[in-house]
């Protein structure tokens, strides 16, 4: 802790954390909007049976949320790969010279 190498790697890894957090915030907001649109207030009181409501929810999860998770994972992989570019690895390698201070 407190060495050049530690600080350099820590800051690099925090870029990964920040990318994950930003993507998750954006995704959470999108999912919330989709859920609110698909299942608005009063939806449960529309008179359907519990089985029908469960069927609607299962369909929504399968057709909308799960494909969204796949897109999220792909996007996350692209973001993380961009952070770990060859240039970044070279920068990390050269950042502290030949010493650890």
BELBELKA-V177247 format. One line per field, one symbol per residue. ss: DSSP state (2 for helix, 1 for strand, 0 for the rest). Layout:
# BELBELKA-V177247
ss=???
This chain:
# BELBELKA-V177247
ss=00022222222222222222222222222222222222000022200002222222222222222222222222222222222002222222220000000
